[in-house]
Amino acid sequence: MISRLSYQPLLRLTITAAEAIPAHKFVSINGGLCTGSQKALGASDYPVLSGEQTSVIALGTAILQATGSISKGTLVAADATGNAKPIESGESPLGIAISDKVGDFVEVLITH
């Protein structure tokens, strides 16, 4: 299903991973997975181990694992494991879905 989505990273920033980071997750400025209360530095597009250097998509579009019902135009935030999820009251938006959720993935315009 992920093959039906595409992404266009415009800006990547390099960080040191503070923990193992899977592909397609929101990543915090501290180099870990975003939780629901954190701002995202960007999104991962390949897995890395703790302590490794990695680049995250800080501007542009990214493919993210997703939970919940997400359709094109939905504002998204991060769940406790860095997945995109529909934004809830009081949360800061990290992006906007530019595709409907396909399987477990969604294409997101990073807006933080």
N, C-alpha and C positions, 0 to 999 in steps of 0.2 A: 504493500500500500504506500510506503514512503516514496516509491518511485514515481507516484503521481504528483508529488510536490517538488518544487524547486526552491532555491534560495540564491540571494545575491548579496554577499557581504561587501560592504563599502569600506568599513574601517575595522581593523582587528587590533586588539591590544594584547600584549604579552604579559603574562603573570606566572607566578609559581603556584602550582596547585597545592593547597593546604590539606587536601584529602584526595582519594581516588574520585575522579569525576567521569561519569559516563557521557557518551555522546548525547546531544539533543536536550540539554538541561540549561536552566538559568544558573549563572555563576555570579557569586558575590564579589565585591571588591577585595575581600580578604582571601580569595582563591578557593572558596568552598562552595558547596551547593547552596543556592538561595533557599531560604525558608519563607514562609508567608509574610514575615515582618521585615524582610530585607530588601533593599534596592539591588538591582542587578547591574553588574558591570557589563555583562553581555551574555551570550549563549555559546555553549560548547558545540562543536560539530564532529568531534572525534574523542574517544576515551583517552584519559591520561592517568598516570599513577601519582600518588602523593609525592611532592618534591620535584616533579618534572615541570619544565617550562612548557607553557601552552599559550596559544592565542585564542581569544574569544571574539565572537562577532559583537562589536560594540555599536555598530551602526549598519543599517541595511535590513535585509530579511533573513530569518533563520528558521530552520525546521526544528520544532520542539516536541518532546513527548507531552501528551496532554491528558488531563482528566476532566470529567464532567462534559456537559454538552456545550460545544463551542461551534459557532457558525461565523461566517465572514462578517467582520465589523464588530465582533465582541472584544471589549477591553479585557486583557488578561493580566493576572498576577502570578506569583509562584506559590505552589503548595509546599508542604514541608520537605519534599524531596527534589525540588527544583523543576517540577513539571509545570507547564502552563495550565492555568485553570481560569474559569470565568471570575472576574473581579467581584469582590464582595464589598459591602459598605465599609468605609474607613480604610480600605487598602489603596496603595498607590499603584497606578497602572504601570506595567513594565513594557507593554506593547499592545498592538491591536492585531487580531486575527485577520489575515488577508486571504484565507481559504477556510472552507468548512473543515472540521476535524475529519481526517481520513484514517480509519482504523484508530491507532493510538497516537497519531501525529497531527500537527497543525503548522501552517506557515504563518509566522508572526513578523510584523514590522516592529523592530526594536525602537521604542520611543522614550524609555526612561528619561 
